[in-house]
Amino acid sequence: MSTAARWRILVVAFAALTAVAVTYTLYAAGRTDARDKARPGGPAIAAGTFDLSGRRQILFRNMAWGPHRDHLASVPLGGTGGPRTAMPLRCYKFHTSGGTGVCVQAKRGPVKTFSVLILDSRLREIRRYAAGGGPSRTRVSPSGRMVAWTVFVSGDSYAGVNFSTRTAILDTRTWKLHSNMERFRVIKDGKPYRSVDVNFWGVTFADDDLFYATLATKGKTYLVRGNVSTRTVRTLRENAECPSLSPDGTRIAFKHRVKGDMSALPWRLHVLDLRTMTETATAETRPLDDQVSWLDDRTLMYAIPAEYESDQYRVPADGTGSPALVMKAAQVPAVLP
């Protein structure tokens, strides 16, 4: 084949590849435009402002398709099915308490990266930290002083075994950062314990020192109680993941892994009474993967997979009643009581 012929083939091939690239770009842009349009039947959303000083509000990540998808939104506690207000702030994960907020944001590019933003009561950024992985859980202590976040270092689900997490705890008064809870001392079954496969996730704070979390090692998970001041955790119970402490500090809601369930969501929602160590299954029998919220001392709120990725439901914490829809197209809610 002559040199001229080779060049003609190269030119034609390059033109074809360019046409494919342009076509795909236009197609992707069209998909983006479609995704940015609100779908009929979705919740009513309007741009607006709010802060962390409000009362009887739920703040959450809006999941409805449209220009406000992934934005931080707010609804009245007594009107969760009504119109919602959305701010420009985008948060993959969010939590707030005591006038402090934590928001995990994504930066898109060849490789998506995430940052942890610490927010003041007016939702203004105070500090920013590299997340170091895909976002999983966030929590703020009742006073607003302590903030915790968990990321996936590898893998993106708790259902399997091929994942690794990293959990950090930050003091927003001194700005001391415990960047990896795996450096904390572990007391397992009353004895010091060390293992290279230890993972922590799902911190929930009782106060600015005492917290609860999940410890995983050797294929098992444990509810642990820890102290930031001593950098120590102690196992309390097996098979308890993503704990969430009740407002009165007496019970913990958590994911209980169902034995033999090999599905993507092998968990059911249970509640542990910390005074009696009695475990109660709630009336919610559908599988879930969430670090639940407490609407009040008697009622849990949690995500169930749905059309817009997840809807929020409520159920009594004492095992009675039945699940009821709180709001559609919402994730990571935080209650301002």
QUIFENJO-V359838 format. One record per pair of residues at least 12 apart in sequence whose ideal C-beta (glycine too) atoms are under 6 Angstrom apart, sorted by the first residue. I is the first residue (numbers start at 1). J is the second residue. If there is no record, write none. Layout:
i: <I;I>
j: <J;J>
This chain:
i: <35;36;38;39;42;43;43;43;43;44;45;45;45;47;48;50;50;51;51;51;52;52;52;52;53;54;55;56;57;57;58;58;58;58;59;59;60;60;60;61;61;61;61;62;63;63;63;63;64;64;68;70;71;71;72;72;72;73;80;80;91;92;92;92;93;93;93;94;95;95;95;95;96;96;97;97;97;98;98;98;99;99;100;100;101;102;102;102;103;103;104;104;114;114;115;115;116;116;116;131;132;133;133;133;134;134;134;135;136;136;136;137;137;137;137;139;139;141;141;143;145;145;145;146;146;147;148;148;149;150;150;150;151;152;153;159;165;165;166;167;167;167;169;181;182;184;184;185;186;187;188;195;197;198;199;200;200;201;202;202;202;202;204;204;204;206;206;209;209;209;211;212;212;214;221;222;222;223;223;223;223;239;240;241;242;242;244;244;246;246;247;247;248;250;251;251;252;253;253;253;254;255;256;256;265;265;269;269;271;280;282;282;283;283;283;284;284;286;288;288;290;290;293;293;295;298;299;300;300;301;301;303;308;310;311;312;312;312;312;313;314>
j: <65;67;66;65;64;64;84;328;329;83;68;84;86;86;85;74;85;121;122;123;96;99;101;121;121;336;336;77;74;336;75;77;333;335;74;334;73;330;333;91;94;331;332;86;308;309;329;331;308;329;86;90;86;90;87;89;91;86;326;327;103;104;106;135;135;138;332;332;138;139;140;334;140;334;140;142;144;142;143;144;121;144;140;144;119;138;140;147;117;119;116;135;131;135;128;131;129;131;149;151;151;151;152;153;151;152;156;151;150;151;152;150;201;202;291;203;204;205;208;208;172;173;208;205;208;170;169;203;168;165;167;201;166;165;166;264;199;201;180;181;200;201;228;200;198;231;233;232;233;234;235;217;217;217;216;213;215;214;214;242;243;291;243;244;245;245;249;227;228;229;226;225;243;241;241;235;238;236;237;240;243;257;254;255;255;291;291;292;294;297;294;297;297;274;271;273;272;271;292;300;270;267;268;270;287;289;282;284;317;319;315;319;315;321;322;315;323;304;302;304;302;303;333;335;314;317;314;315;317;314;326;331;329;331;328;326;327;330;333;325;326>
